[in-house]
Amino acid sequence: MFREMRRKNQKLSQEVCERILHRATSGVLAVSGDDGYPYAVPLSFAFADGCLYFHVAKSGHKLDALRRNPKASFCIIDQDQVVPQEYTTYFRSVIAFGSVRILEKEEDTRRGLDHLANKYCTNETRESREREIGALSKALYVVEMRIAHLTGKQAKELVEERTRCAPTEKKTSAKG
Ligand SMILES: Cc1cc2nc3c(=O)[nH]c(=O)nc-3n(C[C@H](O)[C@H](O)[C@H](O)COP(=O)(O)OP(=O)(O)OC[C@H]3O[C@@H](n4cnc5c(N)ncnc54)[C@H](O)[C@@H]3O)c2cc1C
C-alpha cells in the first residue's frame, strides 16, 4: 500500500530515520482538514516504542480532523543546507505514516507526557515535572501515532559525500 521511493540510493536506513526522530524537536503533522483541504500543522513530539506522541489542545482544527480520519503523516526536515552555487539544497528528511489514537486513559496520557518530558525537559526537577504533568494532563490530550511506514531521504550530494568519506577497506594479503 505504501509507495517505494523512486531514488533508492538516496533512501535512509530505518536506523538513521529513527535517530532523526529522536533528535528532531519539531515536525509537521498532515491531516485531512476541512472541505477536502489537507491541514499541515507544526508540532513538537516525542518518539518511543514505535510511536510518536503529541500533546494537543482539547479542541481545534487538527483534533476535529483526526477524529474524522485518524490517518496522518508527520514530516521532519533534519537538514536544509542551501548551496546556491550548485542551485540545490543538501537536504535530509523523514516522513512517518500512521494512525493516531487520542489517549483517553489517565495512565496512557501520563505515559505520553513522560515521553515528552524525557525529551524536552531533562533538566527540570522531579517536583516541577510532576506539578506540570499533573496540570497538563487535565488541560490537554495526548495523541499517539503508531508508525506504519517510515522513510527517510537525503540529497544525492550527501550520499556521494558519504561514499567519498567512507574508510577504504584494508586489503588483506593473500598470505594472510
Ligand atoms: C515548532 C512548533 C511546535 C509546536 N508544538 C506544539 C505542540 O506540541 N502542541 C500543540 O498543540 N501545538 C503546538 N504548536 C502550535 C501548533 O502549530 C498549532 O498552532 C496548535 O496546535 C493549534 O492547532 P489547531 O489545529 O488546534 O488550531 P486552530 O486554532 O483550531 O486552527 C485554526 C486555523 O488556524 C491556523 N493555524 C493554526 N495553527 C497555526 C500555525 N502554527 N501556523 C499558522 N496557522 C495556524 C490554520 O489556518 C488553522 O486552520 C507548535 C508550533 C510550532 C511552530
PDBQT file of the ligand as one rigid body, heavy atoms in Angstrom, charges set to zero:
ROOT
HETATM    1  C1  LIG A 201       7.739  24.447  16.344  1.00  0.00    +0.000 C 
HETATM    2  C2  LIG A 201       6.296  24.406  16.821  1.00  0.00    +0.000 A 
HETATM    3  C3  LIG A 201       5.956  23.494  17.791  1.00  0.00    +0.000 A 
HETATM    4  C4  LIG A 201       4.630  23.429  18.237  1.00  0.00    +0.000 A 
HETATM    5  N1  LIG A 201       4.304  22.471  19.178  1.00  0.00    +0.000 NA
HETATM    6  C5  LIG A 201       3.013  22.309  19.516  1.00  0.00    +0.000 A 
HETATM    7  C6  LIG A 201       2.618  21.238  20.371  1.00  0.00    +0.000 A 
HETATM    8  O1  LIG A 201       3.437  20.424  20.807  1.00  0.00    +0.000 OA
HETATM    9  N2  LIG A 201       1.300  21.115  20.669  1.00  0.00    +0.000 N 
HETATM   10  C7  LIG A 201       0.368  21.968  20.173  1.00  0.00    +0.000 A 
HETATM   11  O2  LIG A 201      -0.824  21.788  20.461  1.00  0.00    +0.000 OA
HETATM   12  N3  LIG A 201       0.717  22.976  19.381  1.00  0.00    +0.000 NA
HETATM   13  C8  LIG A 201       1.993  23.179  19.019  1.00  0.00    +0.000 A 
HETATM   14  N4  LIG A 201       2.350  24.194  18.173  1.00  0.00    +0.000 N 
HETATM   15  C9  LIG A 201       1.292  25.080  17.698  1.00  0.00    +0.000 C 
HETATM   16  C10 LIG A 201       0.544  24.384  16.563  1.00  0.00    +0.000 C 
HETATM   17  O3  LIG A 201       1.242  24.585  15.332  1.00  0.00    +0.000 OA
HETATM   18  C11 LIG A 201      -0.920  24.864  16.381  1.00  0.00    +0.000 C 
HETATM   19  O4  LIG A 201      -0.945  26.273  16.262  1.00  0.00    +0.000 OA
HETATM   20  C12 LIG A 201      -1.779  24.468  17.574  1.00  0.00    +0.000 C 
HETATM   21  O5  LIG A 201      -1.594  23.103  17.879  1.00  0.00    +0.000 OA
HETATM   22  C13 LIG A 201      -3.251  24.716  17.296  1.00  0.00    +0.000 C 
HETATM   23  O6  LIG A 201      -3.674  23.831  16.273  1.00  0.00    +0.000 OA
HETATM   24  P1  LIG A 201      -5.252  23.729  15.977  1.00  0.00    +0.000 P 
HETATM   25  O7  LIG A 201      -5.441  22.988  14.707  1.00  0.00    +0.000 OA
HETATM   26  O8  LIG A 201      -5.946  23.201  17.171  1.00  0.00    +0.000 OA
HETATM   27  O9  LIG A 201      -5.552  25.296  15.815  1.00  0.00    +0.000 OA
HETATM   28  P2  LIG A 201      -6.862  26.070  15.369  1.00  0.00    +0.000 P 
HETATM   29  O10 LIG A 201      -6.798  27.373  16.063  1.00  0.00    +0.000 OA
HETATM   30  O11 LIG A 201      -8.080  25.208  15.575  1.00  0.00    +0.000 OA
HETATM   31  O12 LIG A 201      -6.595  26.245  13.834  1.00  0.00    +0.000 OA
HETATM   32  C14 LIG A 201      -7.451  27.096  13.093  1.00  0.00    +0.000 C 
HETATM   33  C15 LIG A 201      -6.652  27.669  11.957  1.00  0.00    +0.000 C 
HETATM   34  O13 LIG A 201      -5.609  28.498  12.461  1.00  0.00    +0.000 OA
HETATM   35  C16 LIG A 201      -4.468  28.408  11.619  1.00  0.00    +0.000 C 
HETATM   36  N5  LIG A 201      -3.314  27.905  12.411  1.00  0.00    +0.000 N 
HETATM   37  C17 LIG A 201      -3.320  27.098  13.482  1.00  0.00    +0.000 A 
HETATM   38  N6  LIG A 201      -2.050  26.848  13.883  1.00  0.00    +0.000 NA
HETATM   39  C18 LIG A 201      -1.244  27.516  13.049  1.00  0.00    +0.000 A 
HETATM   40  C19 LIG A 201       0.162  27.655  12.946  1.00  0.00    +0.000 A 
HETATM   41  N7  LIG A 201       1.036  27.021  13.790  1.00  0.00    +0.000 N 
HETATM   42  N8  LIG A 201       0.661  28.405  11.971  1.00  0.00    +0.000 NA
HETATM   43  C20 LIG A 201      -0.154  29.034  11.095  1.00  0.00    +0.000 A 
HETATM   44  N9  LIG A 201      -1.510  28.957  11.134  1.00  0.00    +0.000 NA
HETATM   45  C21 LIG A 201      -2.041  28.198  12.105  1.00  0.00    +0.000 A 
HETATM   46  C22 LIG A 201      -4.815  27.440  10.496  1.00  0.00    +0.000 C 
HETATM   47  O14 LIG A 201      -5.261  28.185   9.389  1.00  0.00    +0.000 OA
HETATM   48  C23 LIG A 201      -5.958  26.622  11.094  1.00  0.00    +0.000 C 
HETATM   49  O15 LIG A 201      -6.818  26.107  10.121  1.00  0.00    +0.000 OA
HETATM   50  C24 LIG A 201       3.645  24.302  17.712  1.00  0.00    +0.000 A 
HETATM   51  C25 LIG A 201       4.020  25.214  16.732  1.00  0.00    +0.000 A 
HETATM   52  C26 LIG A 201       5.328  25.273  16.285  1.00  0.00    +0.000 A 
HETATM   53  C27 LIG A 201       5.689  26.260  15.193  1.00  0.00    +0.000 C 
ENDROOT
TORSDOF 0
